[in-house]
Amino acid sequence: MWRREWTIDNEFPQMDNEFPQITNNNANNKSKLLEAELCYKIQGAVYNVTNKYGSGLKEQIYQKALVEEFIKQNLQFEQQKRIIIYSLDSGKSLGVYVPDFIIENKVILEIKASNITTRQDINQQRSYLRASIYEIGYLVNFGTPKLDIRRSIYTNNRKSFIVKIIRD
C-alpha cells in the first residue's frame, strides 16, 4: 500500500528508478519521481539547515531556520496551515490537522527534534496523508544522530473519497 520509504544520510540517493510506476505531474521533467524537482529543493533546504545547526536544538529553532531556507530557495510555503481530514468512506470533513509546513500547496512537511523517530510519528504522518488531498509527505527528525528524512507518497488516484469531494 505504501511506497518504499528511505532515510537520507549524507547525500541524495539515486532515484531514477525508485518509483517506476509514478509519473511526474510536471511534463517538462523526465524523472519518474512524483514532484522530483520540488522534493529535491525541500531535501536541499533540510540539509542546509542540518549542516548549519546540527542536532540538539528545539523543534521551534529548526522551524524558523527552515523558513529562512525556504525563502532563500524561493519555495512557497505556509506554516501551521489547517488542512481538512476527510472520511475515507463518505468524503465528509472529519476535522483538521495542522502540519508544520505545506510547501507549494503540494507537500506536507512535519518536523521533529527528538532522539528517535517513532513508529507512531510515521503512522500519524501516513494517516494524515491518506485522509487529505495531499500526495507527498515528509517527516524530518533533526534530533537523531544522523538526519532522518522519511518521504511518503499516497496518490490521490488511490483515495476513493476524492471523487466524492469533487462531486460535492
N, C-alpha and C positions, 0 to 999 in steps of 0.2 A: 504494500500500500504506500509506503514512503520510499522516496528515492534514497540512495546511499548517502549517508552523512559523512563528513570528513572534518578533520581538525587540521588547521594550518599551523605549522611550526615556524620556520624561518623564511620560507619563500612560497610564492604562489604555486599550487600544484598544476601539473599538466592536465588540462581539462578538455582537450579536443574531442575525446570520445567518452567523456564522463557520463553524459546523459544523452545517448544517441537518439532516443525516441522523442526528445523535446526539441521543438523548433523555436527559434528566437522570434519575438514579435517585431523586431527591427529588421526590415527587409534588406538593408544595406550590410548587415553584419552576417557573415557566413558561418559564424560559430553556432553550434547546436546547443549551447548553454543558454537557458532562459535568461534574458536581460543581461547578457555577458558583460557588456561594457559598463553598465551601471554597477553590477556586482563587483567588478574589478576596482572601480573607483571607491566603493564602500570599503572593500578589504584594504585598499591602499590607505584610506583615511584611518582605519582602525590600527593598521601597522604603524603609521606615522605617530599616532598618539602613544602607543605602547613603547615605541623606540624613544620617544621624548621623556615619558614619565615612568616607565617601568611598571612594576606591580606594587601593591601595598597601599594605594590611595583609596579614598572613599569613592563610591559609585558616582556621587554628585560631581566630583572633580573630573572624572573621565567624561561625564556627560557634557560638561562645559568645554572640555578640551575637544571633544568631537564636534561641537557646534562650531568652534573656530576652524577646525579642519574641513568640515563640510562647506563652510563659506569660502575657504581658500580654493576648494576644488569645484566651486560653482554648482554644488548639489543643492537642489531644492529640498527642504525638509520641514517637518512640523514636529515640535516637541509636545509630548503629552496630549496628542490628539485623541479624542474619544472616537472609537470605531464601533460599529454595530456588530454584535454577535447574533447570528441567525439560528433559528431552529433548523436542524437538518431535515426534519420531516415536513414542516409547514412553510418554511421560509419566512416566518414571522420573527420580528425582533425579540430576542430573549433578554437583552441587556447590552451593556457596553464594556469595552476593555480599553485601557489607557496604556498603550506601549510607550517606551521611551522616545522612539522616533518613528515617523513614517517618512520614507525617503522617496522623492519624485512621485509620490502618490502610488507607489508600486511595491515597496518593500517595508516590512515591519522589522525594526531593529530593537532588540531588547538587550540591555547591558546588565552585567553583574560584576561584582568585585568581591567574590568570596573564594575561599581556599579550594573548593571543588565545584564542578558543575554537576548538579544532582539530576537524577532521572526525573524528578518532579519538575524541575526547571524546563527540561527538554519536552516532557509531555505537555506541560502547560502551553509552551510556545506552539507546539504542533496542534493542540486543540483549538487555540485561537485562530491559527492559520486555516484549519479545516472548516471553521464555522464563520469565517469572514470572507470578504470579497478579494482579499489579498492572496497572492500565489506564492510569494517568496518571503521567507522569514530568516533572520539571523539572530542567533543567540551568542553574545560575545561576553566572555568572562575574562576580565583584566586581572583578577586576583590569583589565578592559578600559576604554578611555577613557569609554565610556558603558556603564552596567549592561547586561549581556547575559543575558536570560532566555529560555530555549527550553523550550517545552512540547510534549511528545509524547504521543500517545494511541495505544494499541494495545488495542482492546477484547477482552474475553475470548471473545466470540462468534466471533472470528476465530482463536482458538487451539485447534487440534484436540486438543492434549494435555489440555486442561481436562476434557473428557469422560472421558478415561482416568483422571485423578486422582480424579474424583468417584466413578467405579465402584469404585475400589480401596479 
